[in-house]
């Protein structure tokens, strides 16, 4: 999972004409993706959604992971496990 932060100013709408989100599975603008190590909240504990998804992926991969991961660590494991399973 990646942390996506809008680049536009609060009053300014980004130019999204022709872009899509969702079903394509790929972000149209890779500049919006941040390395989890650079997240402001990356050191916070993983979210409940991350924990649930990571639990599912780890079980499918036959792995055990620590339950006290940060948001950034959880995101990196999710990306790795998805890639290893061919989902990412």
N, CA, C and O atoms as a GROMACS GRO file, in nm:
protein
  352
    1UNK      N    1   0.084  -0.117   0.000
    1UNK     CA    2   0.000   0.000   0.000
    1UNK      C    3   0.089   0.123   0.000
    1UNK      O    4   0.194   0.127   0.064
    2UNK      N    5   0.041   0.226  -0.076
    2UNK     CA    6   0.120   0.347  -0.080
    2UNK      C    7   0.042   0.462  -0.021
    2UNK      O    8  -0.081   0.465  -0.026
    3UNK      N    9   0.113   0.555   0.034
    3UNK     CA   10   0.052   0.675   0.091
    3UNK      C   11   0.046   0.778  -0.019
    3UNK      O   12   0.150   0.818  -0.071
    4UNK      N   13  -0.072   0.825  -0.057
    4UNK     CA   14  -0.087   0.920  -0.165
    4UNK      C   15  -0.131   1.053  -0.106
    4UNK      O   16  -0.233   1.060  -0.038
    5UNK      N   17  -0.053   1.158  -0.134
    5UNK     CA   18  -0.082   1.290  -0.082
    5UNK      C   19  -0.106   1.384  -0.200
    5UNK      O   20  -0.021   1.392  -0.288
    6UNK      N   21  -0.220   1.454  -0.205
    6UNK     CA   22  -0.244   1.545  -0.316
    6UNK      C   23  -0.139   1.654  -0.320
    6UNK      O   24  -0.093   1.701  -0.216
    7UNK      N   25  -0.102   1.694  -0.439
    7UNK     CA   26  -0.001   1.797  -0.458
    7UNK      C   27  -0.063   1.936  -0.476
    7UNK      O   28   0.009   2.035  -0.472
    8UNK      N   29  -0.194   1.944  -0.497
    8UNK     CA   30  -0.260   2.070  -0.523
    8UNK      C   31  -0.280   2.148  -0.393
    8UNK      O   32  -0.285   2.091  -0.285
    9UNK      N   33  -0.291   2.280  -0.407
    9UNK     CA   34  -0.321   2.367  -0.294
    9UNK      C   35  -0.467   2.344  -0.255
    9UNK      O   36  -0.544   2.296  -0.338
   10UNK      N   37  -0.507   2.377  -0.131
   10UNK     CA   38  -0.643   2.350  -0.085
   10UNK      C   39  -0.752   2.406  -0.176
   10UNK      O   40  -0.854   2.339  -0.196
   11UNK      N   41  -0.735   2.526  -0.231
   11UNK     CA   42  -0.836   2.589  -0.316
   11UNK      C   43  -0.822   2.548  -0.462
   11UNK      O   44  -0.911   2.574  -0.543
   12UNK      N   45  -0.713   2.486  -0.496
   12UNK     CA   46  -0.681   2.455  -0.635
   12UNK      C   47  -0.715   2.310  -0.666
   12UNK      O   48  -0.677   2.219  -0.592
   13UNK      N   49  -0.786   2.287  -0.774
   13UNK     CA   50  -0.820   2.152  -0.816
   13UNK      C   51  -0.713   2.102  -0.914
   13UNK      O   52  -0.678   2.173  -1.008
   14UNK      N   53  -0.661   1.981  -0.892
   14UNK     CA   54  -0.561   1.928  -0.984
   14UNK      C   55  -0.625   1.900  -1.120
   14UNK      O   56  -0.745   1.873  -1.128
   15UNK      N   57  -0.545   1.905  -1.226
   15UNK     CA   58  -0.593   1.874  -1.360
   15UNK      C   59  -0.599   1.722  -1.374
   15UNK      O   60  -0.496   1.656  -1.389
   16UNK      N   61  -0.720   1.667  -1.368
   16UNK     CA   62  -0.736   1.522  -1.373
   16UNK      C   63  -0.807   1.477  -1.499
   16UNK      O   64  -0.849   1.361  -1.509
   17UNK      N   65  -0.820   1.566  -1.596
   17UNK     CA   66  -0.888   1.531  -1.720
   17UNK      C   67  -0.816   1.415  -1.788
   17UNK      O   68  -0.695   1.420  -1.811
   18UNK      N   69  -0.891   1.309  -1.819
   18UNK     CA   70  -0.835   1.194  -1.887
   18UNK      C   71  -0.774   1.090  -1.795
   18UNK      O   72  -0.739   0.982  -1.842
   19UNK      N   73  -0.759   1.119  -1.666
   19UNK     CA   74  -0.703   1.024  -1.572
   19UNK      C   75  -0.814   0.939  -1.512
   19UNK      O   76  -0.930   0.980  -1.506
   20UNK      N   77  -0.778   0.821  -1.468
   20UNK     CA   78  -0.873   0.735  -1.401
   20UNK      C   79  -0.810   0.681  -1.273
   20UNK      O   80  -0.688   0.680  -1.259
   21UNK      N   81  -0.894   0.638  -1.182
   21UNK     CA   82  -0.848   0.569  -1.063
   21UNK      C   83  -0.932   0.444  -1.048
   21UNK      O   84  -1.040   0.435  -1.108
   22UNK      N   85  -0.886   0.350  -0.971
   22UNK     CA   86  -0.967   0.232  -0.943
   22UNK      C   87  -0.930   0.113  -1.028
   22UNK      O   88  -0.822   0.057  -1.013
   23UNK      N   89  -1.018   0.074  -1.116
   23UNK     CA   90  -1.011  -0.055  -1.186
   23UNK      C   91  -0.881  -0.078  -1.261
   23UNK      O   92  -0.844  -0.194  -1.282
   24UNK      N   93  -0.811   0.026  -1.302
   24UNK     CA   94  -0.688   0.006  -1.378
   24UNK      C   95  -0.579  -0.055  -1.292
   24UNK      O   96  -0.490  -0.122  -1.343
   25UNK      N   97  -0.585  -0.033  -1.161
   25UNK     CA   98  -0.487  -0.090  -1.070
   25UNK      C   99  -0.357  -0.015  -1.065
   25UNK      O  100  -0.273  -0.045  -0.979
   26UNK      N  101  -0.336   0.081  -1.151
   26UNK     CA  102  -0.212   0.158  -1.153
   26UNK      C  103  -0.242   0.305  -1.134
   26UNK      O  104  -0.337   0.358  -1.190
   27UNK      N  105  -0.160   0.372  -1.054
   27UNK     CA  106  -0.172   0.516  -1.041
   27UNK      C  107  -0.128   0.578  -1.172
   27UNK      O  108  -0.030   0.535  -1.232
   28UNK      N  109  -0.199   0.679  -1.217
   28UNK     CA  110  -0.165   0.744  -1.342
   28UNK      C  111  -0.043   0.834  -1.328
   28UNK      O  112   0.027   0.860  -1.425
   29UNK      N  113  -0.018   0.882  -1.208
   29UNK     CA  114   0.093   0.975  -1.184
   29UNK      C  115   0.180   0.918  -1.074
   29UNK      O  116   0.147   0.928  -0.956
   30UNK      N  117   0.293   0.859  -1.111
   30UNK     CA  118   0.380   0.795  -1.013
   30UNK      C  119   0.444   0.895  -0.918
   30UNK      O  120   0.500   0.855  -0.816
   31UNK      N  121   0.438   1.026  -0.949
   31UNK     CA  122   0.495   1.125  -0.858
   31UNK      C  123   0.412   1.137  -0.732
   31UNK      O  124   0.458   1.194  -0.633
   32UNK      N  125   0.288   1.085  -0.734
   32UNK     CA  126   0.204   1.091  -0.615
   32UNK      C  127   0.238   0.982  -0.515
   32UNK      O  128   0.194   0.988  -0.400
   33UNK      N  129   0.315   0.882  -0.556
   33UNK     CA  130   0.352   0.774  -0.467
   33UNK      C  131   0.476   0.814  -0.387
   33UNK      O  132   0.574   0.863  -0.443
   34UNK      N  133   0.469   0.793  -0.257
   34UNK     CA  134   0.582   0.823  -0.170
   34UNK      C  135   0.639   0.693  -0.117
   34UNK      O  136   0.566   0.597  -0.093
   35UNK      N  137   0.768   0.692  -0.098
   35UNK     CA  138   0.833   0.580  -0.033
   35UNK      C  139   0.782   0.577   0.111
   35UNK      O  140   0.782   0.680   0.178
   36UNK      N  141   0.738   0.460   0.161
   36UNK     CA  142   0.687   0.454   0.298
   36UNK      C  143   0.786   0.511   0.401
   36UNK      O  144   0.744   0.561   0.505
   37UNK      N  145   0.914   0.503   0.373
   37UNK     CA  146   1.013   0.557   0.466
   37UNK      C  147   1.002   0.709   0.478
   37UNK      O  148   1.048   0.767   0.576
   38UNK      N  149   0.940   0.774   0.378
   38UNK     CA  150   0.927   0.920   0.377
   38UNK      C  151   0.792   0.968   0.432
   38UNK      O  152   0.768   1.088   0.437
   39UNK      N  153   0.704   0.876   0.471
   39UNK     CA  154   0.574   0.915   0.522
   39UNK      C  155   0.588   0.989   0.654
   39UNK      O  156   0.668   0.951   0.739
   40UNK      N  157   0.511   1.095   0.671
   40UNK     CA  158   0.510   1.169   0.797
   40UNK      C  159   0.459   1.080   0.909
   40UNK      O  160   0.511   1.085   1.021
   41UNK      N  161   0.358   0.998   0.880
   41UNK     CA  162   0.300   0.910   0.982
   41UNK      C  163   0.354   0.768   0.973
   41UNK      O  164   0.295   0.676   1.030
   42UNK      N  165   0.464   0.748   0.902
   42UNK     CA  166   0.518   0.614   0.880
   42UNK      C  167   0.557   0.541   1.006
   42UNK      O  168   0.557   0.418   1.009
   43UNK      N  169   0.591   0.615   1.111
   43UNK     CA  170   0.631   0.552   1.237
   43UNK      C  171   0.511   0.517   1.326
   43UNK      O  172   0.527   0.449   1.427
   44UNK      N  173   0.392   0.564   1.288
   44UNK     CA  174   0.272   0.531   1.365
   44UNK      C  175   0.244   0.382   1.354
   44UNK      O  176   0.288   0.319   1.258
   45UNK      N  177   0.173   0.325   1.449
   45UNK     CA  178   0.136   0.182   1.438
   45UNK      C  179   0.052   0.158   1.314
   45UNK      O  180  -0.022   0.246   1.270
   46UNK      N  181   0.063   0.037   1.258
   46UNK     CA  182  -0.016   0.005   1.139
   46UNK      C  183  -0.164   0.020   1.170
   46UNK      O  184  -0.207   0.005   1.284
   47UNK      N  185  -0.239   0.048   1.066
   47UNK     CA  186  -0.384   0.065   1.082
   47UNK      C  187  -0.450  -0.073   1.095
   47UNK      O  188  -0.389  -0.175   1.066
   48UNK      N  189  -0.574  -0.072   1.138
   48UNK     CA  190  -0.649  -0.197   1.148
   48UNK      C  191  -0.667  -0.262   1.010
   48UNK      O  192  -0.661  -0.384   0.998
   49UNK      N  193  -0.687  -0.180   0.909
   49UNK     CA  194  -0.702  -0.232   0.773
   49UNK      C  195  -0.572  -0.297   0.726
   49UNK      O  196  -0.573  -0.404   0.666
   50UNK      N  197  -0.458  -0.231   0.754
   50UNK     CA  198  -0.329  -0.290   0.717
   50UNK      C  199  -0.309  -0.422   0.790
   50UNK      O  200  -0.265  -0.521   0.730
   51UNK      N  201  -0.339  -0.423   0.918
   51UNK     CA  202  -0.320  -0.545   0.998
   51UNK      C  203  -0.402  -0.661   0.943
   51UNK      O  204  -0.352  -0.773   0.931
   52UNK      N  205  -0.527  -0.634   0.910
   52UNK     CA  206  -0.616  -0.737   0.858
   52UNK      C  207  -0.566  -0.789   0.724
   52UNK      O  208  -0.559  -0.910   0.702
   53UNK      N  209  -0.531  -0.699   0.633
   53UNK     CA  210  -0.485  -0.738   0.501
   53UNK      C  211  -0.351  -0.810   0.510
   53UNK      O  212  -0.330  -0.911   0.443
   54UNK      N  213  -0.261  -0.760   0.593
   54UNK     CA  214  -0.130  -0.822   0.610
   54UNK      C  215  -0.145  -0.960   0.672
   54UNK      O  216  -0.072  -1.052   0.635
   55UNK      N  217  -0.237  -0.976   0.765
   55UNK     CA  218  -0.263  -1.108   0.825
   55UNK      C  219  -0.306  -1.207   0.717
   55UNK      O  220  -0.258  -1.320   0.714
   56UNK      N  221  -0.397  -1.164   0.630
   56UNK     CA  222  -0.444  -1.251   0.522
   56UNK      C  223  -0.330  -1.288   0.428
   56UNK      O  224  -0.312  -1.405   0.394
   57UNK      N  225  -0.252  -1.189   0.385
   57UNK     CA  226  -0.141  -1.215   0.293
   57UNK      C  227  -0.035  -1.304   0.355
   57UNK      O  228   0.017  -1.395   0.290
   58UNK      N  229  -0.002  -1.279   0.482
   58UNK     CA  230   0.100  -1.359   0.550
   58UNK      C  231   0.055  -1.504   0.565
   58UNK      O  232   0.135  -1.596   0.546
   59UNK      N  233  -0.073  -1.525   0.599
   59UNK     CA  234  -0.125  -1.662   0.609
   59UNK      C  235  -0.116  -1.733   0.475
   59UNK      O  236  -0.076  -1.849   0.469
   60UNK      N  237  -0.153  -1.664   0.369
   60UNK     CA  238  -0.147  -1.723   0.235
   60UNK      C  239  -0.003  -1.760   0.198
   60UNK      O  240   0.020  -1.859   0.128
   61UNK      N  241   0.094  -1.680   0.244
   61UNK     CA  242   0.234  -1.703   0.212
   61UNK      C  243   0.302  -1.796   0.312
   61UNK      O  244   0.417  -1.835   0.293
   62UNK      N  245   0.230  -1.833   0.419
   62UNK     CA  246   0.289  -1.919   0.521
   62UNK      C  247   0.394  -1.848   0.604
   62UNK      O  248   0.489  -1.910   0.652
   63UNK      N  249   0.378  -1.717   0.620
   63UNK     CA  250   0.474  -1.636   0.697
   63UNK      C  251   0.412  -1.587   0.827
   63UNK      O  252   0.290  -1.572   0.838
   64UNK      N  253   0.499  -1.563   0.924
   64UNK     CA  254   0.459  -1.496   1.048
   64UNK      C  255   0.535  -1.366   1.055
   64UNK      O  256   0.655  -1.360   1.030
   65UNK      N  257   0.463  -1.260   1.091
   65UNK     CA  258   0.523  -1.127   1.102
   65UNK      C  259   0.492  -1.070   1.239
   65UNK      O  260   0.392  -1.107   1.301
   66UNK      N  261   0.577  -0.979   1.288
   66UNK     CA  262   0.549  -0.916   1.417
   66UNK      C  263   0.418  -0.836   1.412
   66UNK      O  264   0.384  -0.778   1.308
   67UNK      N  265   0.347  -0.833   1.522
   67UNK     CA  266   0.219  -0.762   1.528
   67UNK      C  267   0.235  -0.614   1.560
   67UNK      O  268   0.137  -0.539   1.560
   68UNK      N  269   0.358  -0.571   1.585
   68UNK     CA  270   0.379  -0.431   1.624
   68UNK      C  271   0.448  -0.350   1.515
   68UNK      O  272   0.530  -0.263   1.544
   69UNK      N  273   0.416  -0.378   1.389
   69UNK     CA  274   0.476  -0.306   1.278
   69UNK      C  275   0.425  -0.162   1.270
   69UNK      O  276   0.314  -0.132   1.313
   70UNK      N  277   0.508  -0.076   1.214
   70UNK     CA  278   0.464   0.061   1.186
   70UNK      C  279   0.386   0.061   1.055
   70UNK      O  280   0.383  -0.039   0.983
   71UNK      N  281   0.321   0.174   1.025
   71UNK     CA  282   0.248   0.187   0.900
   71UNK      C  283   0.341   0.163   0.781
   71UNK      O  284   0.306   0.092   0.687
   72UNK      N  285   0.459   0.223   0.786
   72UNK     CA  286   0.554   0.209   0.676
   72UNK      C  287   0.601   0.065   0.661
   72UNK      O  288   0.609   0.014   0.550
   73UNK      N  289   0.633  -0.001   0.772
   73UNK     CA  290   0.678  -0.140   0.766
   73UNK      C  291   0.567  -0.231   0.713
   73UNK      O  292   0.592  -0.319   0.631
   74UNK      N  293   0.446  -0.208   0.761
   74UNK     CA  294   0.333  -0.289   0.715
   74UNK      C  295   0.314  -0.271   0.565
   74UNK      O  296   0.292  -0.369   0.493
   75UNK      N  297   0.322  -0.147   0.517
   75UNK     CA  298   0.305  -0.121   0.376
   75UNK      C  299   0.412  -0.192   0.293
   75UNK      O  300   0.383  -0.248   0.187
   76UNK      N  301   0.534  -0.191   0.341
   76UNK     CA  302   0.643  -0.258   0.269
   76UNK      C  303   0.620  -0.409   0.264
   76UNK      O  304   0.644  -0.472   0.161
   77UNK      N  305   0.575  -0.467   0.374
   77UNK     CA  306   0.546  -0.611   0.376
   77UNK      C  307   0.429  -0.644   0.283
   77UNK      O  308   0.432  -0.744   0.212
   78UNK      N  309   0.326  -0.560   0.285
   78UNK     CA  310   0.211  -0.582   0.197
   78UNK      C  311   0.257  -0.579   0.051
   78UNK      O  312   0.222  -0.667  -0.027
   79UNK      N  313   0.334  -0.478   0.015
   79UNK     CA  314   0.384  -0.469  -0.123
   79UNK      C  315   0.466  -0.593  -0.160
   79UNK      O  316   0.450  -0.648  -0.269
   80UNK      N  317   0.551  -0.636  -0.070
   80UNK     CA  318   0.638  -0.751  -0.095
   80UNK      C  319   0.554  -0.879  -0.111
   80UNK      O  320   0.574  -0.956  -0.206
   81UNK      N  321   0.462  -0.901  -0.018
   81UNK     CA  322   0.380  -1.022  -0.024
   81UNK      C  323   0.290  -1.023  -0.148
   81UNK      O  324   0.269  -1.128  -0.209
   82UNK      N  325   0.236  -0.908  -0.183
   82UNK     CA  326   0.153  -0.900  -0.304
   82UNK      C  327   0.238  -0.930  -0.428
   82UNK      O  328   0.194  -1.002  -0.517
   83UNK      N  329   0.357  -0.877  -0.432
   83UNK     CA  330   0.446  -0.900  -0.545
   83UNK      C  331   0.487  -1.048  -0.552
   83UNK      O  332   0.487  -1.108  -0.660
   84UNK      N  333   0.520  -1.106  -0.437
   84UNK     CA  334   0.560  -1.247  -0.432
   84UNK      C  335   0.447  -1.340  -0.478
   84UNK      O  336   0.473  -1.445  -0.535
   85UNK      N  337   0.322  -1.300  -0.452
   85UNK     CA  338   0.209  -1.385  -0.487
   85UNK      C  339   0.155  -1.355  -0.626
   85UNK      O  340   0.061  -1.419  -0.673
   86UNK      N  341   0.215  -1.256  -0.693
   86UNK     CA  342   0.170  -1.220  -0.827
   86UNK      C  343   0.051  -1.126  -0.828
   86UNK      O  344  -0.010  -1.103  -0.933
   87UNK      N  345   0.017  -1.070  -0.710
   87UNK     CA  346  -0.098  -0.978  -0.701
   87UNK      C  347  -0.057  -0.833  -0.727
   87UNK      O  348  -0.144  -0.748  -0.746
   88UNK      N  349   0.070  -0.804  -0.728
   88UNK     CA  350   0.107  -0.663  -0.738
   88UNK      C  351   0.192  -0.626  -0.849
   88UNK      O  352   0.228  -0.509  -0.864
   0.00000   0.00000   0.00000
